[in-house]
Amino acid sequence: MIGKHAKKDDYLIVGRITKPSGIKGEVKVLPITDDPGRYRKLSAVYIESGGSYRKLTIETTRVNGRRVVLKFSGCGSIEDAELLRDELLYVTRKNAVKIPKGSYYYYDILGSTVTTLEGAVVGEVYDIQNAGSCDVYCVRSTGKKSREFMIPALKDIVKKIDVGEKKIVIEALEGLL
């Protein structure tokens, strides 16, 4: 287990356990990566609990297209696997796969404030979905009347991303907001 001194910024989300797979403790994982094959290179992942990160050692990995099935040490039954349902999986930032310039980790975008080119605050990114041809930022406005927006992560719309400031600037094209 990693101690309480560990910062959330030291970890990157790489997937979410969706459900058990079979009866021997395997779990199905929704990968949050462009390349699910990267799971083959992982020997461990972490889950967060109460501000601490607990290491899960990976025994086996099966990747079939976008599907990933993992087996963890100490997880030997469907009941053990069920306890991991809906857990987010993390890797340490220092051990993360390097990504190309102009690409961003899921965690770096989550929680970012979205503003228009004119400076109007649209809201905050609370989720990211993959729409096939591009990611879509799910944005929730704050204020008296909370609204939700789906912002396609396209160059024509997203003009600037500053992960240090957790800020995204968009061009509010007609019909977008």
C-alpha positions in Angstrom: 0.0 0.0 0.0 1.2 3.5 -0.8 1.0 5.9 2.2 -1.4 8.8 2.7 1.4 11.2 1.6 0.8 10.0 -2.0 -0.8 12.7 -4.1 -3.6 12.0 -6.5 -1.6 13.8 -9.2 1.1 11.1 -8.9 -1.4 8.6 -10.4 -3.2 8.2 -13.8 -6.4 6.4 -14.4 -6.0 3.6 -16.9 -9.3 1.8 -16.6 -12.3 0.8 -14.6 -13.3 -2.7 -13.5 -16.7 -3.3 -14.8 -17.5 -6.8 -13.4 -16.2 -10.2 -12.6 -15.3 -12.6 -15.5 -15.9 -16.2 -14.7 -15.6 -17.8 -11.3 -11.9 -17.8 -10.6 -11.4 -14.1 -9.6 -10.8 -12.5 -13.0 -12.2 -9.1 -13.8 -13.3 -7.3 -17.0 -11.8 -3.9 -17.4 -12.9 -1.0 -19.5 -9.6 0.4 -20.6 -9.1 4.2 -20.6 -6.3 4.3 -23.1 -5.9 4.4 -26.9 -4.1 1.1 -26.8 -5.5 -1.7 -24.6 -2.5 -3.7 -25.5 -0.5 -1.6 -23.0 -2.1 -3.7 -20.3 0.2 -6.6 -21.4 3.2 -4.5 -20.2 1.7 -3.9 -16.7 2.8 -5.9 -13.7 0.6 -4.0 -11.2 -2.1 -1.4 -11.0 -3.4 0.6 -8.0 -6.9 1.3 -6.6 -7.7 4.2 -4.4 -9.3 3.8 -1.0 -9.6 6.6 1.6 -6.8 8.7 0.1 -4.3 5.8 0.0 -3.4 3.7 -3.0 -3.4 -0.1 -2.8 -1.2 -2.1 -5.2 -2.8 -5.0 -7.1 -0.3 -7.4 -8.7 -1.4 -8.7 -12.0 -1.0 -12.4 -12.6 -2.5 -12.7 -16.0 -3.7 -10.4 -18.8 -5.9 -11.2 -21.8 -6.6 -8.5 -24.4 -9.0 -9.1 -27.2 -9.7 -5.9 -29.2 -10.9 -3.3 -26.8 -11.6 -5.9 -24.1 -9.2 -6.6 -21.2 -9.5 -9.3 -18.6 -7.1 -9.2 -15.6 -6.4 -11.7 -12.8 -4.9 -10.2 -9.6 -2.8 -12.1 -7.0 -5.0 -12.9 -4.0 -8.2 -12.6 -6.0 -9.3 -16.2 -6.4 -13.1 -16.2 -6.5 -16.0 -14.5 -8.1 -16.8 -13.0 -4.6 -13.3 -11.5 -4.5 -13.7 -10.1 -8.0 -17.1 -8.7 -7.1 -15.5 -6.6 -4.4 -13.5 -4.8 -7.1 -16.5 -3.9 -9.3 -16.5 -0.3 -10.4 -13.0 0.4 -9.0 -10.8 2.8 -11.0 -7.4 1.4 -11.9 -4.4 3.7 -11.7 -0.7 3.5 -12.6 2.0 5.8 -11.2 2.6 8.8 -13.4 6.4 8.1 -13.5 5.7 4.6 -14.9 3.0 5.7 -17.4 3.4 5.3 -21.1 4.7 8.4 -22.7 2.2 10.1 -25.0 2.7 12.3 -28.0 2.5 16.1 -27.8 -1.0 17.3 -28.1 -2.4 14.2 -26.4 -3.5 14.2 -22.8 -4.1 11.7 -20.0 -7.7 11.2 -19.0 -6.9 12.4 -15.5 -5.3 15.6 -16.7 -8.6 16.7 -18.4 -11.0 15.6 -15.7 -11.9 18.5 -13.4 -10.8 21.2 -16.0 -12.8 24.4 -16.2 -14.1 24.9 -19.8 -14.4 28.5 -21.0 -15.3 30.1 -24.3 -12.8 32.2 -26.3 -14.6 35.2 -24.9 -14.0 34.1 -21.3 -17.5 32.9 -20.4 -17.3 29.8 -18.1 -19.2 26.8 -19.5 -18.6 24.4 -16.7 -16.3 21.6 -15.5 -15.3 18.3 -17.2 -16.8 15.5 -15.2 -16.3 12.6 -17.6 -14.7 11.7 -21.0 -16.3 9.4 -23.5 -14.9 8.0 -26.6 -17.2 8.5 -29.6 -15.1 6.5 -32.0 -13.6 9.3 -34.1 -12.8 11.6 -31.1 -13.2 11.9 -27.4 -16.1 13.9 -26.0 -15.8 16.0 -22.9 -18.8 15.8 -20.6 -19.2 19.2 -19.1 -21.5 20.2 -16.2 -22.2 23.9 -15.7 -22.3 25.3 -12.2 -24.8 27.8 -10.9 -28.5 28.0 -10.2 -29.4 26.0 -13.3 -27.0 23.1 -13.8 -26.8 22.0 -17.4 -24.7 19.3 -19.1 -22.9 19.7 -22.4 -21.1 17.2 -24.7 -18.0 18.9 -26.2 -16.3 17.0 -29.0 -12.5 17.2 -28.6 -11.9 18.5 -32.1 -9.4 21.1 -33.2 -12.2 23.3 -34.6 -13.8 23.4 -31.2 -11.1 22.9 -28.5 -8.6 25.8 -29.0 -6.4 25.4 -26.0 -5.8 22.9 -23.2 -3.7 23.9 -20.2 -3.3 20.9 -17.9 -1.3 22.8 -15.3 -4.1 25.4 -14.9 -6.8 22.7 -15.5 -8.4 25.0 -18.1 -9.8 24.3 -21.6 -10.8 27.0 -24.0 -13.3 26.3 -26.7 -14.9 28.1 -29.6 -18.6 28.0 -28.9 -19.9 27.1 -32.4 -23.6 27.5 -33.1 -25.7 24.8 -31.5 -22.9 23.5 -29.2 -24.0 25.1 -26.0 
